[in-house]
């Protein structure tokens, strides 16, 4: 049996891939979402075809189009399921790493979970970090939405920093988005240069960078920047 994707571990899909579920259609949808993640990781979004996906999912072309309007819709739904799993692992890691005396503990715990998941799920990592950019305007909008969700996770970790140092101001949603997008771009650069499997070795570097971006922005008065 082929190894499944991170997408297939989503709590809404995993039981269906195991054979359980209320309808045959539900199980077919789960197999297709898992399959498109694997196919895109192997071939790239542009080269992946619906024929490739239905072959990997062991369903007919008619079944695919009965569930999805096009490859793009299917891919974006799979992407959403995979990022849900990734974010859940980051939150769990942040909670485990939380330290009331060092706000970076939650940041480190979340980053460890994030990089570890990507390193151990190279198929999804390629889809999440690289192939999403080849999937068109709707995919870019979806990607921006995910980056804003990660920005919220940075904000959670940073709340303790502000409790420990009241001089730090709250960051705006756009400032947090810049932190999230900047770290994402740095991680993509590391993947291009070294491969996804080496990401965990850069955990402390990424934590220091994130902390510097957050505290640097929060220690600057917006009014003084406009002057």
N, C-alpha and C positions, 0 to 999 in steps of 0.2 A: 504493500500500500504506500502511495506517495506521501511524503511528509507534508502536513498542512502548513498554512501560513499563520502569521499572527492574527490576521483577520478572523480566521476560523476559531480562535480561542475566545472570541467575544461571547459573553454569556447568552446572547440571543441566538447565536449560531452554533456553538459547540455541541449542545444537545442534539441539534438537527443533523449535524454531520455524523453523530454517533448512531443515527437511526431513529431517534425519538422525534416526536413532533405531531401536531394536530392534523396536518395534511401533507400529501405528497408534494404539493407545490411549495410548501415551506422548506422542505428538505432540498428540493431542487434549487430554490433560490440561495440557500446557504452554500450548496456545492458550487454554484456559479460564482458567488462572491469570493469564496476561497480560491477558486480556480483562476479568476482574473488577476488576483494579487500575485499568484505564482507565475502566471504566463507573462505579465508585464515585467516582473522582476527578471525573468529569463531573457525575454526578447526586446524589452523596451516598449513604451506605450505606442509609439508610432508603428512599429512592426507587428505588434500583437493584433490578431484578428479575432473576430467572433468565432470563426471556425476553430481557431486554437483553443478558445475558451470552452466551447461546447465539448470539444474532444477531451479536454482535461477534466471537465465536470461530469462527463458521461451523460449528457443530455442532448436532445435534438435542437437544431437551429430554431424550430418552431417554438419549443419550450422557452428558449432564451428570449425570443421576441414577444412571447406572451407575458414575460415578466419585466423586460427592460426595453425601452424605446431604442436604445443604441448602446454601443460600447462605452461611450462617455458616461452615461447615466450609471451603468453598472460599475465602472471604475470608481466614480465618485462615491457611490454607496459603500463600496469595499473600503475605500480610503477613510470614510467616516467611521466605520466600524473599527478599523485598525487604530486610528488615532484615539478613539474612546478607550481602547485597551491600554495604549501607551500612557495616556493621561492618568488613568486609574493607577497604574504602576508607579508613576511619578508621585502622585499624592500619597500613596502608601509608603514610598521611600522617604518622603519628606516628613511624614508623621513619625516614622521610625527613627529618623535622625534628629528630630527636634530636641533642642537643648535650651533650657530657660536662661542660661548664662552666655550662650554664644549663638546668635541668630543664624550664623553660617551653617549650623548643624542641619537645619531643615533644608537649606539650599544644597548642601553636600549630599544629603540623603536622596533628595529628588534627582539631582544630577547623576548620582551613582546608578539609580534605577533607570534613568533615561538612557544613558550611554551603554549600560549593561544590556538593556533590552535591544537596542539597535545592533550591538555587537553579536548578540546571540540569535538575532532574527535578520540576517543579511538580506533576505528577499524583501521583507517589509521595509528595511532601511533604504534600499535602493528606490522602492516605490515612494516612500515618504519624503526622502531628502532630494531625490534627483528626478524621477520620472513624472512627478506631479507637475513639474514645470513644462513638460512637453504636451500636456493634456488640454491646453486651451484656456480661454478666459474664465470659464466657470470653475476650472480647477484652481486658478490663481485666487479667485474669490474664496474658495474653500480653504486654500492654504492660508490666506490672510486670517480667516476665522479661527483656524487652529492656532496660529501664532498669537492671536489675542487671548485664546484660552490659556496658553502657556504663560502669557503676560500676567494673567490672574494668579497663576501659581507662584511666579516671582513675587507678586504683591503679597501673597500670604506669608512667604518667608520673610519679607522685608518689614512686616508689621512689628515683629519682635525687635528688629534693629531700631525702629523708631521709639519703642518703649524703653530700650536701653539707652538711647541717645535722643532726648526730646528736641535737640536742635535740628534733627533731620526732618524735612517737610515731607508731606505726602506727595507721591508722584502722580502725574496725570495719566490717563489711559494711553495717550499717544506716547508719552515718555516710556512707559512700561512696554509698549509695543516695539519701540526702537530697541530696547534691551533684548526682548525676545527674538526679534528679527536679526539683530546683530550676532547673538550667540548662535542662532541657526546657521547663519552664513559662515561663521567661523568653523562650525562643525562640518558643514558641507565641504569647506576647503580642506579640512583634515582628511575627510573621506577620499576626496580626489587625490590627495598627495600620498596617503598611506594605506587606505583601505579601511573598511568599517571595523574590522576586528581589533584595531589598535586604539579605538576610541576610549575605552576605559582607562588606558594609561595616561590620558590627558585630563582626568577628572579634576584634580586639584588646580590645574591651570585654568580650566573653564570656571571653576568655582571662584577663583581669585578674580577672573575677568568680570564675571557677573556681579560680584560684590563691589568691585571698583566702579562699574557702570552705575549701579544702583545708588551707592553712597555718594558718588561724585555728582550725580544729577540732583540728589536730594539735599545736598549741602550748599547748592547754589540757589540764591533767591531769583526767581524769574524776573522780578522788577529790576534787579541790578543788571541782568543780561540785556534788558531792553534799553537801558540807559546809554 
